[in-house]
Amino acid sequence: MGVVGSLTSFNAATAQGATSANRAVSSLLDERLGSLDGDLQVVPNNGLGRITRVEGDPLTVSYELFPDRTWSDGTPVSLDDLLFGWAVSSHFFDDATYDAQGQIVSGTRYFQTAVPADPNARTERPTLNRAKDTLTLVYDEPFADWNRQWMLDRPVHVVAQKAGVSVQQLISAILSTAKGDPSAPATPNPVLAAAAAAWNTGFDAPAGGVPDASSAVAAGPWKVSAVTADAVTLERRDDYLGAHFPGLTGLVVRFFPDRAAQLAAVTAGEVDVANVGDLDPTQLAALTDAGVQVTTGPTTQTLQLRFADGTPAALRQAMTLSLDRDSLVKELLQKVRPEARPLQSFLSSPATGQLYNDLTAGNNAPGTSADPDAARSALEDRAAVLRVSYDSTDDVSSAVFTRLVTMGAKAGIAVRAASAGEQAEATLSWVGEDESLYRSSRDRLAEGVDGPDAQRAFRKLTNDTDPVDVLASAKDIDRSLFTAYAGVPLFERTGAVAVGKGVGGVAYTSEPDGVPPSFWAWTVTTP
């Protein structure tokens, strides 16, 4: 398998470790109580344990581990590992305060996670039932993404060893240290501080080197047998008892400095499986001519035009009506992905499969062709100017902006690029992470004009724990944003998975730079 980037850490959850290359290796090694399928929907891991919503209010969730599951070094996977994972992701013990630049002013932030703590996901300290191998969480309030909190993190025994403490000392600290209070910061707990330091940097590569293979203790079906600057070699664990036992006995992950080098290796037959990203027609033709099977599809990255607070409602409506999104998609996407269509939601994309279809059924998305006469009427035939902020170094954004200028002119709108320091009326930008309706709703509502009742619908969505209710609330948010002409979803970026000759079982993934799902189903046909 070929990935772009270099391996810098066996902990892809830290702020500095969350690179696409590190995440790719982590997705092969690390096993949790859930994962995402090719449409980025949650799939429970019934080979490791189960997550159960015990009660809705207060939201109570239990985590059960099946017996005889072990880490790759033979140590049992235990409730202590889940408890440590909660300590990392919850930031329960943090008491730091921050300035406007996000720098700590006072107090302590223990674990430097790539994903910040979510204020809507607060829980009480977990309770453990060791007789039943269950950990129970009680949330402060119902939380929509409860089934995406998979807990299992780095092995607690490895972290403790790196920290110079015992597992018992670390677990005792997690169970007894007071909850952090930023208004009254306390002296850092020395055991937690040592464990956090080990977690933050102890799995990283030294300067000029590679990560230590002995740090790659994992719960999944592979173990690391060799690490170099260019590749990681994985061997199948014969003692693995989960549901993802691979058909292959080994797998090599090769690292490439850029997309061009990766594509060259795939074309030359040196790489069998690769997520090759957003191809242009020439690149796609080169791969197919070389006998490589290429599957294209949507990704979670979407290009959206969002209007700023203060942009007049009539201008928002007119610009929306002036856009011919059909022609944008035809000219910019369909040469590589013929089935591409204009995006019909602020909150999701076709990358999420049936979820997107359900969301866009009756969410008041506008038409996809232009109506310049209606746009002029919205402005009462007055000329207008729309200053747009966009990334001129991004080829797709630049191509779209050029077309916005032409389309706007037909409606009497002079679209121009916002200059440095100038207040833009609209922003043209890529957004992502839409596999969770909760997270995409949270992020989109922070980006510009809100529609009527959008915040109310989001508060309801946050507390919805049934997927049916989450979908209904998300549809309300979409309707509200469309009603307010808050912006225009344009289209999603195209992705592509390349598979070499003699390799089977590899499915498409909508995750940008992600590893194709269900690697345990991959096969190789011997010539």
Order of alpha helices (4+ residues) and beta strands (2+ residues): beta-alpha-beta-beta-beta-beta-alpha-beta-beta-beta-beta-alpha-alpha-alpha-beta-beta-beta-alpha-beta-alpha-beta-alpha-alpha-alpha-alpha-beta-alpha-beta-beta-alpha-alpha-alpha-beta-beta-beta
